[in-house]
Amino acid sequence: MNRHWGSVLAVAVVLGATPAAAAPAPRVSATGHDIVTTKIADGIYQFMTVRDAYVRQLNSVAIEMQRDVLVFDTNTRPSTARLILQEIRKLTNKPVRYVVNSHWHPDHWSGNEVYADSFPELEIIATRKTLEFMQNVAPNWPAKFRGELAQRRAALEKEIATGKQDDGSVLTADQRSRDEADVRDYASFVDEATTLRRVYPTLTYDVELVLEHGGREIQLISTTGDAEGTTVLYLPHEKVLVTGDAISYPIPYITPPPTRQAEALGRLAELDADIIIPGHGPAFRDKSFLELERSLLVSVTKSVREALRNGAQTLDEVQKSVTADDLRVQFTHDDPDLDARYRDRVRVLVKLAAREARDGQDLP
């Protein structure tokens, strides 16, 4: 469904992004997550949650308009959303009129209740597919998160009892302290995640929704990110693109068939954008990372199909053959932790590419 609204929003003109290195020191919330506020341009702000025990470097974006404000994504925790709303109120006394939820993953809409409670006239926008996924998946999350917490506590208890980590190395005092802090942080996340009130989108669309006022416009476009039906926000006059997890930084996270996600990135690359704000991580001043992520998808998909046609019989054989190691350093810069994540993600990507190439059939 294409819907076009006239005379509802105005958008501040973008002049350029402030480098992440120039951002102020993080503000620490009562629940221990750090918020970094970066002014992208007049009236456009990026709020990065450095850590919240569920994800890292998570972005929410506020766009100030003539009479009100639009917020893109509302975080993993209501407590984080409250902290960001406090920051928005320091910048403007205008009400938040619109919230956009990029997709159904919990770190992008779990703060909806904060904005809905504060602004009675709020509209929450998402694709129809995103709303359906939210309704189908969210009821399972309390049990899922409690189960994950129980597993983490059991693993910690085993570490302490044996004096060894999972890889067999000795559990040092420093590592034990870090692991105990991680479990405490995750427990605080679970406390919020299992007691918050789920507030769902009130306005949905299928393909594109355009909000216009005074010659300025906000385009909301449905695309494929690490979830189907992901919304990206594009300001064509200001040349700013806010992607949610249609771009996955620092290591791509792939869930749908890889060719569809590669095609979606190709369409985003065609937009005239000077600044790109991903779902996680710093704002980019060019399309280099977008193109790098697309190159990974295209390269792995092609190599997997070549391996299958050359007689590879098992998933293990294909994964040993297709490593995408030629692109690894560009994503990880030889950081050991990122290297490990990259290799794991590539193995998953290879499995998905093989499944897609075989019409949904998994390799033995």
Secondary structure as the mmCIF struct_conf table of DSSP 4:
data_model
#
loop_
_struct_conf.conf_type_id
_struct_conf.id
_struct_conf.beg_label_comp_id
_struct_conf.beg_label_asym_id
_struct_conf.beg_label_seq_id
_struct_conf.end_label_comp_id
_struct_conf.end_label_asym_id
_struct_conf.end_label_seq_id
STRN STRN1 ASN A 2 TRP A 5
BEND BEND1 SER A 7 VAL A 8
HELX_LH_PP_P HELX_LH_PP_P1 ALA A 12 VAL A 14
HELX_LH_PP_P HELX_LH_PP_P2 ALA A 17 PRO A 19
HELX_RH_3T_P HELX_RH_3T_P1 ALA A 20 ALA A 22
BEND BEND2 ALA A 23 ALA A 23
HELX_LH_PP_P HELX_LH_PP_P3 PRO A 24 PRO A 26
STRN STRN2 ARG A 27 VAL A 28
HELX_LH_PP_P HELX_LH_PP_P4 SER A 29 SER A 29
TURN_TY1_P TURN_TY1_P1 ALA A 30 THR A 31
BEND BEND3 GLY A 32 GLY A 32
STRN STRN3 ASP A 34 ALA A 41
TURN_TY1_P TURN_TY1_P2 ASP A 42 GLY A 43
STRN STRN4 ILE A 44 ARG A 51
BEND BEND4 ALA A 53 TYR A 54
STRN STRN5 ARG A 56 GLU A 64
BEND BEND5 GLN A 66 ARG A 67
STRN STRN6 VAL A 69 PHE A 72
BEND BEND6 THR A 76 THR A 76
HELX_RH_AL_P HELX_RH_AL_P1 PRO A 78 LEU A 91
STRN STRN7 VAL A 96 VAL A 100
BEND BEND7 TRP A 104 HIS A 105
HELX_RH_3T_P HELX_RH_3T_P2 PRO A 106 HIS A 108
TURN_TY1_P TURN_TY1_P3 TRP A 109 GLY A 111
HELX_RH_AL_P HELX_RH_AL_P2 ASN A 112 SER A 118
TURN_TY1_P TURN_TY1_P4 PRO A 120 GLU A 121
STRN STRN8 GLU A 123 THR A 127
HELX_RH_AL_P HELX_RH_AL_P3 ARG A 128 VAL A 137
HELX_RH_3T_P HELX_RH_3T_P3 ALA A 138 ASN A 140
HELX_RH_AL_P HELX_RH_AL_P4 TRP A 141 THR A 162
TURN_TY1_P TURN_TY1_P5 GLY A 163 GLY A 163
STRN STRN9 LYS A 164 LYS A 164
TURN_TY1_P TURN_TY1_P6 ASP A 166 ASP A 167
BEND BEND8 GLY A 168 GLY A 168
STRN STRN10 VAL A 170 VAL A 170
HELX_RH_AL_P HELX_RH_AL_P5 ALA A 173 ALA A 193
TURN_TY1_P TURN_TY1_P7 THR A 194 THR A 195
BEND BEND9 LEU A 196 LEU A 196
HELX_LH_PP_P HELX_LH_PP_P5 ARG A 197 ARG A 198
BEND BEND10 THR A 202 THR A 202
STRN STRN11 LEU A 203 TYR A 205
BEND BEND11 ASP A 206 VAL A 207
STRN STRN12 GLU A 208 HIS A 213
TURN_TY1_P TURN_TY1_P8 GLY A 214 GLY A 215
STRN STRN13 ARG A 216 THR A 223
BEND BEND12 GLY A 225 ALA A 227
TURN_TY1_P TURN_TY1_P9 GLU A 228 GLY A 229
STRN STRN14 THR A 230 LEU A 235
TURN_TY1_P TURN_TY1_P10 PRO A 236 LYS A 239
STRN STRN15 VAL A 240 GLY A 244
TURN_TY1_P TURN_TY1_P11 ASP A 245 ALA A 246
BEND BEND13 ILE A 247 ILE A 247
BEND BEND14 TYR A 249 ILE A 251
BEND BEND15 PRO A 256 PRO A 256
HELX_RH_AL_P HELX_RH_AL_P6 PRO A 258 ALA A 269
TURN_TY1_P TURN_TY1_P12 GLU A 270 GLU A 270
BEND BEND16 LEU A 271 LEU A 271
BEND BEND17 ASP A 274 ASP A 274
STRN STRN16 ILE A 275 PRO A 278
BEND BEND18 GLY A 279 GLY A 279
STRN STRN17 HIS A 280 HIS A 280
BEND BEND19 GLY A 281 GLY A 281
HELX_LH_PP_P HELX_LH_PP_P6 PRO A 282 ALA A 283
STRN STRN18 PHE A 284 PHE A 284
BEND BEND20 ARG A 285 LYS A 287
HELX_RH_AL_P HELX_RH_AL_P7 SER A 288 ARG A 309
TURN_TY1_P TURN_TY1_P13 ASN A 310 GLY A 311
BEND BEND21 THR A 314 THR A 314
HELX_RH_AL_P HELX_RH_AL_P8 LEU A 315 SER A 321
HELX_RH_AL_P HELX_RH_AL_P9 ASP A 325 THR A 332
TURN_TY1_P TURN_TY1_P14 HIS A 333 ASP A 334
HELX_RH_AL_P HELX_RH_AL_P10 PRO A 336 ALA A 357
TURN_TY1_P TURN_TY1_P15 ARG A 358 GLY A 360
HELX_LH_PP_P HELX_LH_PP_P7 GLN A 361 LEU A 363
#
